[in-house]
Amino acid sequence: MSIATNQNRHTLAQLNALGLGAFTDLIGPVFEHSPWIAAQTWLRRPFASREQLHAALCATVRAADVEAQLALIRAHPDLVGRVALAGTLTASSTREQAAAGLDQLSPAEVALFQQYHREYQAKFGFPFIICARLNRKAAILAGFEQRLQHGREQEITAALAEIDKIAGLRLADLVTETSI
């Protein structure tokens, strides 16, 4: 599902021509509140494809120390958490949670999500991350149950893999493969 309109999309040639600040402003939001990833990846220009750009961004995350990775994970909001319920998510997160149907939960479902979040946060010290655009509420709830069985290192790896998926979809909304 594409979220952005064509007028909000950019070609690779346009991205490759951007200076550091403009590139970071445009690509930075692909990773929730973590513009450092775009800034560090800018040095690897030019990118031959959107997939190469995505791979370079993900490589920047993988090369970061564990504290930077945890800061990235912690920058993500809880699904159906207080930020979502207050209506103060980023525009991308709002659309992504709505795509999974998380904006149409019953009070009992909201309570269940919040219970899982408390358990997950208590165990791992960071929010549960899952690519909401690729899942619906039943799959997300099942993900909580399964991933609560993980160890911390395994869960950091799982969270980063989900962030990679989120970033890939956000890039697809933002970057065209064709030169216009």
C-alpha positions as CSV (number, residue, x, y, z in Angstrom):
1,M,0.0,0.0,0.0
2,S,1.5,3.3,-1.1
3,I,0.9,6.1,1.3
4,A,2.5,9.1,-0.4
5,T,1.3,10.9,-3.4
6,N,3.5,11.2,-6.5
7,Q,4.1,14.9,-5.8
8,N,5.8,13.8,-2.5
9,R,8.0,11.3,-4.3
10,H,11.6,11.9,-5.4
11,T,13.8,10.3,-7.9
12,L,17.2,8.8,-7.1
13,A,18.9,11.4,-9.2
14,Q,17.2,14.1,-7.0
15,L,18.3,12.4,-3.8
16,N,21.8,11.8,-5.0
17,A,22.1,15.5,-5.8
18,L,21.0,16.7,-2.3
19,G,23.4,18.2,0.2
20,L,23.7,16.6,3.6
21,G,21.1,18.8,5.3
22,A,18.4,18.4,2.6
23,F,19.1,14.7,2.3
24,T,18.8,14.2,6.1
25,D,15.6,16.3,6.2
26,L,14.1,14.2,3.5
27,I,15.3,10.7,4.4
28,G,15.7,11.1,8.2
29,P,12.0,10.5,9.0
30,V,12.3,7.0,7.3
31,F,13.7,5.9,10.7
32,E,11.6,7.2,13.6
33,H,13.1,10.2,15.2
34,S,16.6,9.1,14.1
35,P,18.0,11.4,11.5
36,W,21.6,10.3,12.3
37,I,21.0,7.3,10.1
38,A,20.3,9.4,7.0
39,A,23.2,11.8,7.8
40,Q,25.7,8.9,8.1
41,T,24.4,7.2,5.0
42,W,24.6,10.3,2.9
43,L,28.3,9.7,2.6
44,R,27.7,6.6,0.5
45,R,26.0,8.4,-2.4
46,P,25.3,8.0,-5.2
47,F,22.7,5.2,-4.9
48,A,21.9,3.2,-8.0
49,S,18.5,2.0,-6.7
50,R,16.0,2.5,-3.9
51,E,17.0,-1.0,-2.7
52,Q,20.7,0.0,-2.6
53,L,19.7,3.1,-0.6
54,H,17.6,1.0,1.8
55,A,20.5,-1.5,2.2
56,A,22.9,1.3,2.9
57,L,20.6,2.8,5.5
58,C,20.2,-0.6,7.2
59,A,23.9,-1.1,7.1
60,T,24.4,2.2,8.9
61,V,22.0,0.9,11.6
62,R,23.8,-2.5,11.8
63,A,27.2,-0.8,12.1
64,A,26.1,1.4,15.0
65,D,26.9,0.5,18.5
66,V,24.2,-1.2,20.6
67,E,23.3,2.0,22.5
68,A,22.5,3.8,19.2
69,Q,20.5,0.7,18.1
70,L,18.6,0.7,21.3
71,A,18.0,4.5,21.0
72,L,16.5,3.8,17.5
73,I,14.3,1.1,18.9
74,R,13.2,3.3,21.8
75,A,12.3,6.1,19.4
76,H,9.4,4.1,18.2
77,P,6.0,4.5,19.8
78,D,4.1,1.7,21.5
79,L,1.4,0.3,19.2
80,V,-1.9,1.6,20.6
81,G,0.1,3.3,23.4
82,R,-0.6,6.6,25.1
83,V,1.0,8.6,22.2
84,A,-1.3,6.9,19.7
85,L,-4.3,7.4,22.0
86,A,-3.4,11.0,22.5
87,G,-3.1,11.5,18.7
88,T,0.5,12.7,18.8
89,L,2.2,10.0,16.7
90,T,4.2,11.0,13.7
91,A,2.1,11.1,10.5
92,S,3.8,8.0,9.2
93,S,3.2,6.0,12.4
94,T,-0.5,7.2,12.5
95,R,-1.0,5.9,8.9
96,E,0.8,2.7,9.6
97,Q,-1.2,1.9,12.7
98,A,-4.4,2.7,10.9
99,A,-3.4,0.4,8.1
100,A,-3.2,-2.5,10.6
101,G,-6.7,-1.5,12.0
102,L,-5.2,-0.4,15.3
103,D,-7.3,2.8,15.2
104,Q,-10.5,0.7,15.4
105,L,-9.9,-1.4,18.5
106,S,-12.5,-2.1,21.2
107,P,-11.7,-1.0,24.7
108,A,-10.9,-4.6,25.6
109,E,-8.5,-4.9,22.7
110,V,-6.8,-1.6,23.7
111,A,-6.4,-3.0,27.3
112,L,-4.9,-6.2,25.9
113,F,-2.4,-4.3,23.8
114,Q,-1.5,-2.2,26.8
115,Q,-1.0,-5.3,29.0
116,Y,1.3,-6.8,26.4
117,H,3.2,-3.6,26.2
118,R,3.8,-3.4,29.9
119,E,5.0,-7.1,30.0
120,Y,7.2,-6.5,26.9
121,Q,8.7,-3.2,28.2
122,A,9.3,-4.7,31.6
123,K,11.2,-7.7,30.1
124,F,13.2,-5.9,27.4
125,G,13.3,-2.2,28.3
126,F,12.1,-1.0,24.9
127,P,8.9,-0.9,22.9
128,F,7.6,-3.8,20.9
129,I,8.3,-3.1,17.2
130,I,6.5,-4.7,14.3
131,C,5.8,-3.5,10.8
132,A,2.1,-2.6,11.3
133,R,1.6,-2.1,7.5
134,L,2.4,-5.8,7.0
135,N,0.2,-7.1,9.8
136,R,-3.3,-6.9,11.3
137,K,-4.2,-6.9,14.9
138,A,-4.4,-10.7,15.3
139,A,-0.9,-11.1,13.9
140,I,0.4,-8.3,16.0
141,L,-1.0,-9.9,19.2
142,A,0.4,-13.3,18.2
143,G,3.7,-11.5,17.7
144,F,3.7,-10.2,21.2
145,E,3.0,-13.7,22.6
146,Q,5.8,-15.3,20.5
147,R,8.4,-12.6,21.0
148,L,7.9,-12.3,24.7
149,Q,9.5,-15.8,24.8
150,H,12.7,-14.4,23.2
151,G,15.9,-13.5,25.0
152,R,17.0,-9.8,24.9
153,E,19.6,-10.2,22.1
154,Q,17.2,-12.1,20.0
155,E,14.6,-9.5,20.5
156,I,16.9,-6.6,19.6
157,T,17.6,-8.4,16.4
158,A,13.9,-9.0,15.8
159,A,13.1,-5.3,16.5
160,L,15.8,-4.1,14.1
161,A,14.5,-6.5,11.4
162,E,11.0,-5.0,11.8
163,I,12.5,-1.5,11.6
164,D,14.2,-2.5,8.3
165,K,10.8,-3.4,6.9
166,I,9.2,-0.2,8.1
167,A,12.0,1.8,6.5
168,G,11.7,-0.1,3.3
169,L,8.0,0.7,3.0
170,R,8.5,4.3,3.9
171,L,11.3,4.6,1.3
172,A,9.0,3.1,-1.3
173,D,6.5,5.8,-0.5
174,L,9.1,8.5,-0.8
175,V,11.5,7.4,-3.6
176,T,10.6,6.5,-7.2
177,E,12.9,4.1,-9.2
178,T,12.4,6.2,-12.4
179,S,14.0,9.5,-13.3
180,I,11.4,12.1,-14.0
